[in-house]
Structures are given as C-alpha cells and as structure tokens.
Amino acid sequence: MSISENIQYHGILLPAVAHTKESLEYAENFSVKDSDVFVVTYPKSGEFVLKNNEV
C-alpha cells in the first residue's frame, strides 16, 4: 500500500479506503447518551441477525 492510499489524521496514518477526513471528524465529535447500547462482536459472528431482528 502506497502513502497515497492513506490519510493522516492527528498524526495517525489510516487507510483511505476505510476512512475520510469527514468520517473521522464525525466519529471524534460523536456524542453518546446514557441510554445508548453498543453490541460489539467478532466479524461474521451473527451480528447481522441481531441487527435485523426486533426484540
């Protein structure tokens, strides 16, 4: 991967295919509410089914 395929954000080199300056700024300024719930899983571990079934 060449340097042109990366973006530098706050001194960190990231792959440009996965990030834009705008998306990184959005993530940095994202506010979390006390009622928010995060479900974190390994890739391909059934998170699609979890996201698409109503509880």
MIDOSE-1310 file (N, C-alpha, C; in nm, 2 decimals, decimal comma, always signed):
residues 55
msis	+0,08/-0,12/+0,00/+0,00/+0,00/+0,00/+0,09/+0,12/+0,00; +0,06/+0,21/-0,09/+0,15/+0,33/-0,10/+0,09/+0,44/-0,01; +0,17/+0,54/+0,01/+0,13/+0,65/+0,10/+0,01/+0,73/+0,05; -0,01/+0,73/-0,09/-0,12/+0,80/-0,14/-0,26/+0,73/-0,11
eniq	-0,25/+0,60/-0,07/-0,37/+0,53/-0,03/-0,41/+0,54/+0,11; -0,34/+0,63/+0,18/-0,36/+0,65/+0,33/-0,40/+0,80/+0,35; -0,46/+0,82/+0,47/-0,49/+0,95/+0,52/-0,43/+0,97/+0,65; -0,37/+1,09/+0,68/-0,31/+1,11/+0,81/-0,40/+1,20/+0,88
yhgi	-0,44/+1,15/+1,00/-0,53/+1,23/+1,09/-0,48/+1,23/+1,23; -0,45/+1,35/+1,28/-0,39/+1,37/+1,41/-0,26/+1,29/+1,43; -0,19/+1,28/+1,32/-0,06/+1,21/+1,33/-0,07/+1,06/+1,31; -0,18/+1,01/+1,29/-0,20/+0,87/+1,27/-0,23/+0,84/+1,12
llpa	-0,16/+0,74/+1,06/-0,18/+0,71/+0,92/-0,29/+0,60/+0,92; -0,39/+0,62/+0,84/-0,51/+0,53/+0,83/-0,53/+0,50/+0,68; -0,59/+0,38/+0,65/-0,62/+0,35/+0,51/-0,73/+0,44/+0,46; -0,71/+0,51/+0,35/-0,81/+0,60/+0,29/-0,93/+0,52/+0,23
vaht	-0,92/+0,39/+0,21/-1,03/+0,31/+0,16/-1,13/+0,30/+0,27; -1,10/+0,31/+0,39/-1,19/+0,29/+0,50/-1,23/+0,42/+0,57; -1,16/+0,53/+0,55/-1,18/+0,65/+0,62/-1,17/+0,77/+0,53; -1,25/+0,87/+0,57/-1,23/+1,00/+0,51/-1,21/+1,10/+0,62
kesl	-1,16/+1,22/+0,60/-1,14/+1,32/+0,70/-1,28/+1,35/+0,77; -1,38/+1,36/+0,69/-1,52/+1,39/+0,74/-1,57/+1,28/+0,83; -1,55/+1,15/+0,80/-1,59/+1,04/+0,88/-1,52/+1,04/+1,01; -1,39/+1,07/+1,01/-1,31/+1,07/+1,13/-1,35/+1,19/+1,22
eyae	-1,38/+1,30/+1,16/-1,43/+1,42/+1,24/-1,56/+1,39/+1,30; -1,65/+1,32/+1,23/-1,78/+1,28/+1,28/-1,76/+1,19/+1,40; -1,68/+1,09/+1,39/-1,65/+0,99/+1,50/-1,59/+1,06/+1,62; -1,50/+1,16/+1,60/-1,44/+1,23/+1,71/-1,54/+1,32/+1,78
nfsv	-1,64/+1,37/+1,71/-1,74/+1,46/+1,77/-1,87/+1,39/+1,81; -1,88/+1,26/+1,79/-1,99/+1,18/+1,82/-2,02/+1,18/+1,97; -2,15/+1,21/+2,01/-2,18/+1,21/+2,15/-2,27/+1,09/+2,18; -2,24/+1,03/+2,30/-2,30/+0,91/+2,34/-2,40/+0,95/+2,46
kdsd	-2,52/+0,89/+2,45/-2,62/+0,91/+2,55/-2,61/+0,80/+2,66; -2,65/+0,83/+2,78/-2,65/+0,73/+2,88/-2,74/+0,60/+2,85; -2,84/+0,62/+2,76/-2,93/+0,51/+2,73/-2,88/+0,43/+2,60; -2,77/+0,47/+2,54/-2,71/+0,40/+2,42/-2,66/+0,27/+2,46
vfvv	-2,67/+0,17/+2,37/-2,62/+0,04/+2,39/-2,54/+0,00/+2,27; -2,42/-0,05/+2,30/-2,32/-0,09/+2,19/-2,31/-0,24/+2,20; -2,33/-0,31/+2,08/-2,31/-0,45/+2,07/-2,19/-0,47/+1,99; -2,09/-0,53/+2,05/-1,96/-0,55/+1,98/-1,93/-0,70/+1,97
typk	-1,91/-0,74/+1,84/-1,89/-0,88/+1,81/-1,77/-0,90/+1,72; -1,72/-1,02/+1,71/-1,62/-1,06/+1,61/-1,69/-1,05/+1,47; -1,61/-1,03/+1,37/-1,67/-1,03/+1,24/-1,73/-1,17/+1,20; -1,84/-1,16/+1,13/-1,91/-1,28/+1,09/-1,95/-1,37/+1,21
sgef	-2,00/-1,31/+1,32/-2,04/-1,39/+1,43/-2,19/-1,38/+1,46; -2,27/-1,34/+1,36/-2,41/-1,34/+1,37/-2,47/-1,20/+1,40; -2,39/-1,10/+1,39/-2,44/-0,96/+1,42/-2,54/-0,92/+1,32; -2,54/-0,97/+1,20/-2,64/-0,93/+1,10/-2,78/-0,98/+1,15
vlkn	-2,79/-1,10/+1,20/-2,92/-1,15/+1,25/-2,96/-1,06/+1,37; -2,87/-1,03/+1,46/-2,90/-0,95/+1,58/-2,95/-0,81/+1,54; -2,89/-0,75/+1,44/-2,93/-0,62/+1,39/-3,07/-0,62/+1,33; -3,11/-0,73/+1,26/-3,23/-0,73/+1,18/-3,35/-0,80/+1,25
nev	-3,33/-0,84/+1,37/-3,45/-0,89/+1,45/-3,49/-0,80/+1,56; -3,62/-0,77/+1,56/-3,66/-0,68/+1,66/-3,68/-0,76/+1,79; -3,65/-0,69/+1,90/-3,66/-0,76/+2,03/-3,79/-0,72/+2,09
